[in-house]
Amino acid sequence: MNRQRQALIDRLETSGKEYADYLSQVAAADLYSTSSPTEWSIHQVAAHVRDTEQHAFLIRVQRITKEEHPAVLNFDQDEYWKTNPYSASEPIKKIIADFRTARRKMVQLLRKATDKDWKNWAQHSAYGKISLDYITMHCYHHTLEHIAQMGYARENDLLKSLNS
């Protein structure tokens, strides 16, 4: 495996640990905070990231490493929650554990991927051809995006408490 891919996988693994650590430090009272009325709460973001990790990113990596040019569907969180309803009462520790399990599996698969796997691609219903490189990078950026989103929600709560 080339050094660039190795570095990306390392960042993916580290971002997963940082994400889980960040979530585990959020006070229970802050789990349902949002940065604006139209944003998801931290708890909803955590469930979304876990669901995407399990039902989109990990599945795509598994399929690309086992099948030649598999067809994969777009993952729509709102549609997923219609058949697997979001539960505000789901323990955050379970959400974190589920996320960490999926991320560890994905990192293991990526580290074991062969040159043939890295050259393979899936046909995505919305994006066209996607590769392991694309999925790894997209998953990494998805994690960073939601760390930032949760951070903004926590900043907003801190400002509110200071100004009240």
C-alpha angles and dihedrals in degrees: 000000000000122000094246092058092043090053092049092051090048090052090048091052093046093047089053091054092046092048092051092045091049092050093047090056095054110108115241090242090057097050092090096046123118133193089228138002091260095052128090120253119251088257091053091047090051091051091047094050090048092048093048091047092051102036104032117019100034094042092050093050091048092050096046091051092050107031135046111244098337120195112241130189129229114260113232112187094200091052091046091052090053090067097026103035120215111247119206088197095060107118113254089222089062092049090050092047092049091049093049092049092052093045092050091050091050093048090049091051092048092049090051095044115122127224087258090056092051090051092048122090140193127228105238117204093229107020103038117220115016127180136198088261090056094045093048093049093043092049091049092050091045089057093049091047092056095043086058092046092054090046092055090051091052092047090052091052091050092051091049092052092047093049099045 
